[in-house]
């Protein structure tokens, strides 16, 4: 998954242009809540990425780059 694809997916889930802001903390700023996380993991699983939410570093969920790192780890890259 590319960063652009992830940004598009996060925008669809969060419905907030703020996901495109590189300096934003998605969790602290209330953009990426627990419902959005569930939706993201569900959609990623539909795309073939098997991610165990209980086994990830929650800090990585604060940024788009961190989420992308989680996805790439799940893909074995």
N, C-alpha and C positions, 0 to 999 in steps of 0.2 A: 504494500500500500504506500502510495506517495503522500507527502505532506498535504498536497492540494486535495487529494481524495479524502483524507482525514478531516481537513478543515471543512469541506463540503458536508461530510457526514455529521460533524459536530454542529454545524449551523442548522442542519435539518432537525437534529435532536433538541438543541438548546433554543433555537429560534432567536438568536442574539448575535448581532454583528461583532460583538466584543470578542468572539472566539478568534477573530482574525488579528487581534491585538497581541503582538509578540511579548509584551511586557505584563500581560494580565495574569493573575493567579486565578485560574478557573474556579477553584473551590472557594477560596477566601472571598472572592467577589460575587459569589452566589450564582454563578452561571452554570456550573456543572454540579448538580445536586445528586442525591442517591438515585432518584428516578432516572436521571439522564445517564448515570453510570450503568444501571441495569439495561437501559435501552441500547447503549453503546455496546456492551458485552454481548447482548442478544444479536445485534446486527453484525458484529464482527464474527460471531459464531456462524451466522448464516453465510458469511463470506469465506468460511473455512478456517478462521483463526480460533484455536482452542486456547482460551485464557482462563485460568483459575483466579477469580477475583480475590480469593482469600490468600493467595500466594504472591500477590504483587506488592510492591512498595507504594503505599498510598501517596507518598510525596510525588511520585511520577505522574499522578493524575492531575497535578496542579497546572501543568503546561502541555501544550500541544506536542512539543518535542518529547516530553516525558511519556505521553501516551503513545506516540509513534515508536519510541524505544520499546515499550511493552509489546506492541504489535510485532515489531521486528524480532524480538526475542521469541515470541510465540511461533513465528514463521521460521525460526532457526537461522536467522541472518545476523 
